[in-house]
């Protein structure tokens, strides 16, 4: 089982990137799939979640209205479209499956469980002028 993230890079403030999380060895609709990020010296932060089972999504307040999570079950890939990027979005972005949940939690539970697995290697996003 493997998740592979891609799509990161260097972008100017206000720019856009689309991250991909390609899964192999699992079917995405068995799990809620989460995007996380971790900036240097900061704790890991849950960014967004999607359930391909019921279409539910959850976003952190810091990205709501700017980021959009989606899933292509045929390609077994989850995407994170990031628009209006800010310097504070700079981080390594990871995807992971919640091994005990099919549906996404409410905002209060986003990224807060100990049940995440199949972590990818991460992709670096740098927002700077």
QUIFEN-V467172 format. One record per residue. N is the residue number from 1. PHI is phi in whole degrees, 0 to 359 (NA if undefined). D_LAST is the distance of its C-alpha to the last C-alpha in whole Angstrom. Layout:
# QUIFEN-V467172
N,PHI,D_LAST + N,PHI,D_LAST
This chain:
# QUIFEN-V467172
1,NA,37 + 2,206,34 + 3,251,30 + 4,233,28 + 5,269,24 + 6,205,22 + 7,105,19 + 8,288,16 + 9,165,13 + 10,260,9 + 11,219,8 + 12,282,5 + 13,306,6 + 14,90,10 + 15,278,10 + 16,228,13 + 17,216,15 + 18,238,19 + 19,270,20 + 20,239,24 + 21,230,26 + 22,267,29 + 23,254,33 + 24,227,36 + 25,91,39 + 26,219,39 + 27,260,39 + 28,297,36 + 29,283,38 + 30,272,40 + 31,220,37 + 32,280,35 + 33,255,31 + 34,242,28 + 35,257,25 + 36,236,24 + 37,214,21 + 38,218,20 + 39,266,18 + 40,305,19 + 41,77,21 + 42,241,22 + 43,286,25 + 44,296,24 + 45,235,24 + 46,286,25 + 47,258,23 + 48,198,26 + 49,219,29 + 50,219,31 + 51,247,35 + 52,285,36 + 53,289,39 + 54,235,39 + 55,79,36 + 56,290,35 + 57,225,31 + 58,222,29 + 59,231,26 + 60,293,25 + 61,302,24 + 62,292,20 + 63,239,20 + 64,300,23 + 65,88,22 + 66,245,19 + 67,253,20 + 68,227,23 + 69,261,25 + 70,211,28 + 71,223,31 + 72,244,32 + 73,295,36 + 74,295,37 + 75,263,34 + 76,54,34 + 77,226,30 + 78,251,28 + 79,243,25 + 80,228,22 + 81,275,20 + 82,243,17 + 83,245,16 + 84,49,13 + 85,295,11 + 86,239,10 + 87,304,9 + 88,287,12 + 89,276,13 + 90,298,12 + 91,181,15 + 92,270,18 + 93,256,20 + 94,234,24 + 95,242,26 + 96,202,30 + 97,263,33 + 98,276,35 + 99,287,38 + 100,242,41 + 101,225,39 + 102,265,39 + 103,252,38 + 104,282,35 + 105,280,35 + 106,292,34 + 107,306,31 + 108,297,33 + 109,257,34 + 110,298,30 + 111,74,29 + 112,255,32 + 113,266,35 + 114,254,36 + 115,250,37 + 116,272,34 + 117,212,35 + 118,59,34 + 119,298,30 + 120,276,28 + 121,274,26 + 122,92,23 + 123,224,19 + 124,277,16 + 125,242,13 + 126,236,10 + 127,248,7 + 128,201,4 + 129,265,0
